[in-house]
Amino acid sequence: MSDTTHRICRAVAISALIGVFGAGPVFAQQGRPLSASDWLSGSVRGPARESSAWRPGQRPPPARDRSRPVAETGAVGAVQVTRLDGGNPDSAGTITARKAGLPNDLWRGSTAATLSPMIQQTPARLPAMNALLRRVLLTQLTPPETGPDQPRQSGQLFLARADRLLDMGALDQAQALLMTAGPGDAQVFRRLFDIALLQGDEARACRIMNTTPGVAPSFSARIFCLAQTGDWAAAAISLRGAEALDLIQPQQALLLTHFLDDGFVDAAETVPPSDRLTPLEFRIHEAIGQPLPTVPLPLAFAQSDLRLNNGWKARLEAAERLARAGAISPQRLRDIYAEQKPAASGGVWERAGAMRTMEAAIAAGDPLTALPRAFDQFRAADMADVLAGMIAGDLPQTPAPDANADAAQISGWLRQWQGLPVDQPEDIPQELQAPPTQPTPERKGEGLLSAMADIDAGIDGDLPRAARGLATLRALGLTEDAGLATSQLALRPHMAAAP
């Protein structure tokens, strides 16, 4: 092909793409997405452009140089748009500090650059600490200080909080947090788009894309949405043009070709998944009849298995995985257990059967009769804490005098694990009974996150370190959280699965 012919073909391709996408920016940014979660797709990335939409983390355009004339000719000039100052998104949240029981100045003295990696790395295996971390991520707090090299409206901590929720599999909470900033920023929009894909709501994902101003989508996402809205011809033209201009990766082009061309429906050829599977690719694999298992994927992908169009066993396994991590409530798992009668034995079926028997015993007013079997089944799967979350409130504080001794003891463990009153609570280990007095940390947020890491060490047997973390929580005024964590650490030997 001659250079002239190549230039003509390239010009035709560009014209076709402009016709489909409009005259806005079309070239996607290169490089790794700015996200702490490696699975985030960057499905929607594009060059920054001026917009009236609120865009957290960006400064307003610089003021015009007044030394230049206002108008050089009599022609009508272009309209200039400047976004309004929407405030620092780091202060956004879905619950107030008062409702969360946290000091409003939790981040005082710290910078977003220091707190963001701590938010991402702080362990929270203990359910009490998992719940506390979730409150921290969702709470409206005075934003941290910005460093000398950071813009005043950072947004760095806001995105770190959202990414941690996504890593925890808490898609609904992450979505609610992101919506407090609005989808007008490319980084916020990208995460909302991925959440919608993982929840199996492609129509909502594409609707967000089509109605969000100031965001330039990637070609893969736009082609996918063109097809979703029924414009298959435009999607095919866009794919061919993007391939001709090397604006789409070969792996994505192959996947989209299978998606758009019904000639591949009956073909035996399969498209291997990429090494770093994105939510968009995951959803397209499903659309072309080559669904991928979610077990080896990050936790957030398990949320897609909860949809009603999946089999009950797949929904049960995904719900158990999410409940273990605290990503869904124990009550939701309980509801899924109650949907059907177990169809087989072993594994998840045994726990479903035990819960079915447990529900019948609760309805009959004698839950302790079925409790030992249910406890054994769930503890063997390292899910005794999940069982506590599901049924502790249905267990009696004071068992009947003729109740089975083992059942009565288990009942006390499960109630105490949830922070409910019991007549004979489990003894607290000496290492945790009288923790050293700790002063209130100067930088409260950093002190809180460090204390949570200390408490997590108690799961591995380092109770003295856990005691220091518990003392820091009390110094910060989080006495209820410290008390619940203390009880859960004391009960761990009874609740954990046998090694």
C-alpha positions in Angstrom: 0.0 0.0 0.0 1.4 3.4 -1.0 1.8 6.2 1.6 -0.9 8.2 -0.2 -3.4 5.3 0.0 -2.5 4.6 3.7 -3.1 8.3 4.5 -6.5 8.2 2.7 -7.5 5.0 4.6 -6.4 6.6 7.9 -8.4 9.7 7.1 -11.5 7.7 6.3 -11.2 5.8 9.5 -10.8 8.9 11.6 -13.8 10.5 9.8 -15.9 7.4 10.6 -14.9 7.4 14.2 -15.6 11.1 14.6 -19.0 10.5 13.1 -19.7 7.8 15.7 -18.1 9.4 18.8 -18.5 13.1 18.0 -15.7 15.6 17.6 -14.5 15.4 21.2 -11.2 13.9 22.3 -10.9 10.3 21.1 -7.4 9.3 22.0 -7.2 7.3 25.3 -4.5 8.0 27.8 -1.7 5.5 27.9 -0.2 3.9 31.0 -1.5 2.2 34.1 -4.7 3.5 35.6 -4.3 5.5 38.8 -5.8 2.9 41.1 -4.6 0.8 44.0 -6.8 -2.1 42.8 -5.1 -3.9 40.0 -8.3 -5.3 38.6 -9.9 -1.9 38.0 -10.2 -1.8 34.2 -9.6 1.7 33.2 -12.5 1.0 30.9 -13.2 4.7 30.8 -10.1 6.8 30.4 -9.5 9.8 28.4 -7.6 13.1 28.2 -8.6 15.8 30.6 -10.7 18.4 29.0 -12.5 21.5 30.2 -16.0 20.8 31.5 -18.7 22.4 33.6 -19.1 19.1 35.5 -17.5 18.9 38.9 -14.2 17.1 38.7 -12.6 16.2 42.1 -8.9 16.6 42.3 -8.5 19.1 39.4 -7.9 22.8 39.6 -9.9 25.4 37.8 -8.4 26.5 34.5 -5.8 29.3 35.0 -7.0 32.8 34.7 -6.7 34.4 31.3 -3.7 36.6 30.7 -5.2 40.1 30.9 -2.2 41.7 29.1 -3.6 40.3 25.8 -6.6 42.0 24.1 -10.0 40.6 24.9 -10.8 40.2 21.2 -8.5 40.4 18.3 -11.2 40.4 15.6 -14.9 41.2 15.3 -15.7 37.5 15.0 -17.8 35.7 17.6 -15.4 34.0 20.0 -15.7 30.6 21.5 -17.6 30.3 24.7 -15.3 29.5 27.7 -16.5 27.3 30.6 -15.0 27.1 34.1 -16.2 24.5 36.6 -17.5 25.6 39.9 -15.5 25.0 43.1 -17.2 21.9 44.5 -14.9 21.4 47.5 -12.5 18.7 48.4 -13.9 15.2 47.7 -11.7 13.8 50.5 -14.4 15.2 52.9 -17.2 13.3 51.2 -19.0 10.4 52.7 -22.3 8.6 53.2 -22.6 8.9 57.0 -21.8 11.7 59.4 -18.9 11.5 61.9 -21.4 11.7 64.8 -23.4 8.7 63.5 -20.2 6.8 62.9 -18.9 7.5 66.4 -15.7 9.0 65.0 -13.9 12.3 65.8 -14.5 14.8 63.0 -10.9 15.7 63.0 -9.6 12.2 62.6 -7.3 13.1 59.7 -5.9 16.3 61.4 -2.1 16.5 61.2 -1.8 13.9 58.4 -1.6 14.2 54.7 -3.5 12.3 52.0 -0.2 10.9 50.7 0.5 9.3 54.1 -3.1 8.1 54.8 -3.9 6.6 51.4 -1.4 3.7 51.5 -2.4 3.0 55.1 -6.0 2.8 54.1 -5.1 0.3 51.4 -2.9 -1.9 53.6 -4.5 -1.9 57.1 -5.7 -5.5 57.8 -9.2 -6.0 59.1 -9.7 -9.8 59.4 -11.5 -9.6 62.7 -15.2 -8.8 62.1 -15.2 -6.0 64.7 -12.3 -4.3 62.9 -13.8 -5.0 59.5 -16.9 -3.1 60.5 -14.8 -0.3 62.0 -12.8 0.1 58.9 -15.9 0.2 56.8 -17.2 3.1 59.0 -13.9 5.0 58.5 -14.1 4.6 54.8 -17.7 5.8 54.5 -17.6 8.7 57.0 -17.7 12.4 56.2 -14.5 13.8 57.9 -12.5 17.0 57.7 -10.1 16.4 54.9 -6.4 15.9 55.6 -3.8 18.4 54.9 -2.3 18.6 51.4 1.4 18.4 50.8 3.3 21.1 49.0 3.3 19.2 45.7 -0.5 18.4 45.9 -3.4 20.5 44.7 -5.7 22.0 47.3 -8.5 19.8 46.1 -6.7 16.5 46.2 -9.3 13.6 46.1 -6.4 11.1 46.6 -7.8 9.9 49.9 -11.3 9.7 48.5 -10.2 7.4 45.7 -8.2 5.3 48.1 -11.3 4.8 50.3 -13.4 3.8 47.3 -10.7 1.4 46.1 -10.5 -0.3 49.5 -14.2 -0.8 49.5 -14.0 -2.3 46.0 -11.1 -4.6 47.2 -13.3 -5.7 50.1 -16.1 -6.6 47.6 -18.5 -4.0 49.0 -19.8 -2.7 45.6 -22.9 -1.1 47.0 -21.1 0.9 49.6 -18.3 1.9 47.1 -21.0 3.0 44.6 -22.8 5.1 47.3 -19.5 6.7 48.3 -18.5 7.5 44.7 -21.9 9.0 44.0 -21.3 11.6 46.8 -18.7 13.1 44.4 -20.8 12.7 41.3 -19.7 10.8 38.1 -18.3 13.9 36.4 -14.7 13.0 37.1 -13.0 10.4 34.9 -11.6 8.5 37.9 -14.9 8.4 39.7 -16.8 7.5 36.5 -14.4 4.7 35.7 -15.1 3.0 39.0 -18.9 3.5 38.7 -18.8 2.0 35.2 -16.9 -1.1 36.5 -19.3 -1.5 39.4 -22.3 -1.5 37.1 -20.6 -4.1 34.9 -19.8 -6.4 37.9 -23.4 -6.1 39.1 -24.6 -7.2 35.7 -26.4 -4.0 34.8 -24.8 -3.1 31.4 -27.7 -0.8 30.6 -27.0 1.3 33.6 -23.3 1.3 32.9 -23.9 2.6 29.3 -26.5 5.0 30.5 -24.0 6.5 32.9 -21.5 6.8 30.1 -23.9 8.5 27.7 -25.2 11.0 30.2 -21.9 12.0 31.9 -20.4 15.2 30.6 -16.7 15.8 30.4 -15.6 12.2 30.3 -13.9 10.7 27.3 -14.6 6.9 27.2 -12.1 4.3 25.9 -12.9 2.7 22.5 -13.6 -0.7 24.1 -16.2 0.7 26.4 -17.9 2.9 23.8 -18.0 0.0 21.2 -19.6 -2.2 23.9 -22.2 0.4 24.7 -23.0 1.1 21.1 -23.9 -2.6 20.7 -25.8 -2.6 24.0 -28.0 0.2 22.8 -28.7 -1.7 19.5 -26.4 0.3 17.1 -24.4 -2.8 15.9 -23.4 -1.1 12.7 -21.8 1.8 14.4 -20.1 -0.5 16.9 -18.6 -2.6 14.0 -17.4 0.5 12.1 -15.9 1.8 15.3 -14.1 -1.4 16.0 -12.6 -1.6 12.5 -11.5 2.0 12.7 -10.0 1.6 16.1 -8.1 -1.5 14.8 -6.8 0.4 11.8 -5.5 3.2 13.9 -4.0 1.0 16.6 -6.3 2.5 19.2 -7.3 -0.8 20.7 -5.3 -3.7 22.1 -5.4 -6.9 19.9 -6.8 -9.0 22.8 -9.7 -6.6 23.3 -10.3 -6.3 19.5 -10.5 -10.1 19.3 -13.0 -10.3 22.1 -15.1 -7.5 20.7 -15.1 -9.2 17.3 -16.6 -12.3 18.8 -19.1 -10.1 20.6 -20.2 -8.3 17.5 -20.0 -11.0 14.9 -22.7 -13.6 15.3 -20.7 -15.9 12.9 -18.7 -16.9 16.0 -21.8 -18.2 17.9 -21.4 -21.8 16.8 -17.7 -21.7 16.3 -15.5 -23.8 18.6 -12.9 -21.1 18.9 -12.6 -19.7 22.5 -11.0 -16.4 23.5 -8.5 -16.9 26.3 -8.9 -14.4 29.1 -6.2 -11.8 29.6 -3.8 -12.0 32.4 -5.3 -8.9 34.1 -9.0 -9.5 33.5 -11.1 -6.3 33.6 -14.8 -6.1 34.5 -15.6 -5.1 30.9 -13.8 -8.2 29.5 -15.4 -10.4 32.1 -18.8 -9.2 31.0 -18.1 -9.7 27.3 -16.8 -13.2 28.0 -20.2 -13.9 29.5 -22.0 -12.3 26.6 -20.3 -14.4 24.0 -21.1 -17.6 25.9 -17.7 -18.1 27.4 -18.3 -17.2 31.1 -15.4 -17.3 33.5 -15.4 -18.6 37.0 -15.1 -16.0 39.7 -13.3 -18.0 42.4 -9.8 -17.2 41.1 -10.7 -13.5 40.5 -10.7 -10.7 43.0 -13.5 -10.7 45.6 -15.6 -8.0 43.9 -16.2 -10.3 40.9 -18.1 -12.7 43.1 -20.9 -10.1 43.3 -21.8 -11.0 39.7 -22.7 -14.5 40.8 -25.4 -13.2 43.2 -27.7 -12.4 40.3 -30.9 -14.4 40.1 -30.1 -15.8 36.6 -27.3 -17.9 38.1 -27.7 -21.3 39.6 -28.5 -21.6 43.3 -25.2 -23.4 44.1 -23.2 -20.6 42.4 -25.1 -18.0 44.3 -24.6 -19.8 47.6 -20.8 -20.2 47.1 -20.5 -16.5 46.1 -22.6 -15.4 49.0 -20.5 -17.4 51.4 -17.3 -16.0 50.0 -18.6 -12.5 50.3 -20.1 -13.0 53.8 -16.8 -14.3 55.1 -15.2 -11.0 54.0 -18.0 -8.9 55.4 -18.9 -7.7 51.9 -22.6 -8.7 52.3 -24.6 -8.9 55.5 -25.1 -12.3 57.2 -28.8 -11.8 56.8 -28.5 -11.7 53.0 -26.6 -15.0 53.1 -29.3 -16.4 55.4 -32.0 -15.4 52.9 -30.2 -17.2 50.1 -29.8 -20.3 52.2 -33.6 -20.3 52.6 -34.4 -20.1 48.9 -34.4 -23.8 48.2 -34.0 -27.2 49.6 -30.4 -28.7 49.2 -30.1 -30.8 46.2 -27.1 -32.9 47.3 -24.7 -33.4 50.1 -21.2 -32.2 51.0 -19.7 -28.8 51.0 -22.1 -25.9 50.7 -25.0 -28.3 50.7 -24.3 -29.4 54.2 -24.3 -25.9 55.5 -27.5 -25.1 53.6 -29.1 -28.2 55.1 -27.9 -27.3 58.6 -29.4 -23.8 58.2 -32.7 -25.3 57.0 -32.9 -27.4 60.1 -31.8 -24.4 62.2 -34.6 -22.2 60.8 -37.2 -24.9 61.6 -35.9 -25.1 65.2 -36.0 -21.3 65.6 -39.5 -21.2 64.2 -40.5 -23.9 66.8 -39.0 -21.9 69.6 -36.2 -24.3 70.4 -33.1 -23.2 68.5 -30.6 -25.0 70.7 -31.7 -28.5 69.5 -30.2 -27.8 66.0 -27.4 -25.5 67.1 -24.5 -28.1 67.7 -24.8 -29.5 64.2 -25.0 -26.1 62.5 -22.0 -24.8 64.6 -19.9 -27.9 63.6 -20.7 -27.5 59.9 -19.9 -23.8 59.9 -16.9 -23.9 62.1 -15.4 -26.6 59.8 -15.6 -24.1 56.9 -14.2 -21.4 59.1 -17.5 -19.6 59.1 -18.6 -19.7 62.7 -18.4 -15.9 62.8 -20.8 -15.8 59.9 -23.2 -18.2 61.7 -23.1 -15.9 64.7 -24.1 -12.9 62.5 -27.0 -14.9 61.1 -28.6 -16.4 64.2 -27.1 -14.9 67.4 -30.1 -12.7 67.9 -32.4 -15.7 67.8 -30.5 -17.5 70.6 -31.6 -17.2 74.2 -29.6 -15.2 76.6 -30.5 -17.6 79.4 -30.8 -21.2 78.2 -33.4 -23.4 79.8 -32.1 -25.5 82.8 -32.6 -28.7 80.9 -30.8 -27.5 77.8 -28.0 -29.4 76.3 -24.8 -28.1 77.9 -22.8 -28.0 74.7 -25.6 -26.1 72.9 -25.9 -23.6 75.8 -22.1 -23.0 75.6 -22.2 -22.5 71.9 -25.1 -20.2 72.2 -23.1 -18.0 74.6 -20.1 -17.9 72.3 -22.2 -16.8 69.3 -24.1 -14.1 71.3 -20.9 -12.8 72.9 -19.2 -12.7 69.5 -21.9 -10.3 68.3 -21.7 -8.2 71.4 -25.0 -9.4 72.8 -25.4 -10.0 76.6 -24.8 -13.4 78.0 -25.1 -14.9 81.5 -21.7 -16.6 81.5 -19.3 -14.7 79.1 -16.1 -16.3 78.0 -13.1 -15.3 80.2 -10.8 -12.7 78.6 -7.1 -13.8 78.4 -4.8 -12.1 80.9 -2.8 -10.5 78.2 -6.0 -8.6 77.1 -7.6 -7.9 80.5 -5.4 -5.0 81.6 -3.9 -3.4 78.5 -1.4 -0.6 79.0 -2.7 2.9 79.1 -2.1 4.7 75.8 -2.1 8.5 75.3 -4.4 9.8 72.5 -2.4 9.8 69.3 -1.3 13.1 68.0 -2.3 12.1 64.5 -5.6 10.3 65.3 -6.2 8.8 61.9 -2.7 7.3 61.6 -3.0 6.1 65.2 -6.3 4.4 64.5 -5.1 2.6 61.4 -1.9 1.4 63.2 -4.0 0.2 66.2 -6.2 -1.8 63.9 -3.0 -3.5 62.5 -1.9 -4.2 66.1 -5.3 -5.8 66.9 -5.1 -7.9 63.8 -1.8 -9.4 65.1 -3.8 -10.9 67.9 -5.4 -13.4 65.4 -1.9 -14.8 64.9 -1.3 -15.1 68.7 0.4 -11.8 69.4 -1.9 -10.7 72.2 0.4 -8.2 73.9 0.6 -6.2 70.6 -3.2 -6.6 70.2 -3.6 -5.2 73.8 -1.7 -2.0 72.8 -4.0 -1.6 69.8 -7.1 -2.0 72.0 -5.7 0.6 74.4 -5.3 3.0 71.5 -8.9 2.5 70.5 -10.1 3.3 74.0 -7.9 6.4 74.1 -9.6 7.5 70.9 -13.0 7.0 72.5 -13.9 3.8 70.6 -14.6 1.8 73.7 -17.4 -0.3 72.2 -15.3 -1.3 69.2 -12.4 -2.2 71.6 -14.7 -4.2 73.8 -16.2 -6.2 70.9 -12.7 -6.8 69.4 -11.5 -8.0 72.8 -14.4 -10.5 73.0 -13.8 -11.8 69.5 -10.1 -12.3 70.1 -10.9 -14.2 73.3 -13.4 -16.4 71.4 -11.2 -17.1 68.4 -9.9 -20.4 69.7 -13.5 -21.7 70.0 -14.7 -20.2 66.7 -11.8 -20.9 64.3 -11.7 -24.1 62.3 -9.4 -26.8 63.5 -5.9 -26.6 61.8 
